[in-house]
């Protein structure tokens, strides 16, 4: 059975806004409305690249001063299949400089 990892994109209303967390660092998601976070269960070998993608999304949400709401949930949080699909593009065209 493949090993999976959990990553969260979460808006902490009282803790400074958007964050990307793994299972060990995430505040208890049950303390937040369901529309304020998204949990992603991903294959462990893709964790690093999906984490980077979520960090890019977090930066855009912060710079755009985007605050989640129940009405905006679907447009804010990417779907897992989209994150994994875009993962292949990063291998060939990374969004950062390679040393």
C-alpha angles and dihedrals in degrees: 000000000000119000114244131198129205123227126180133205102199139171110215105198095196099031106063104286130267124027141166114221141176122218093272097050103035120110111236103287090208087071090067134062112265091244092057096069144026126210118211122197106199137171108270093238090061097046096099097051094043089048090055091049091051090049089054090050091047091053091052092049091050095046091046091048089231115176117192124239134173090257094052098041097104095048095046103047118060119226117250093240089056092052091050093044092052089047090079091058091056092058091060099029109026115197090230138050116274116220 
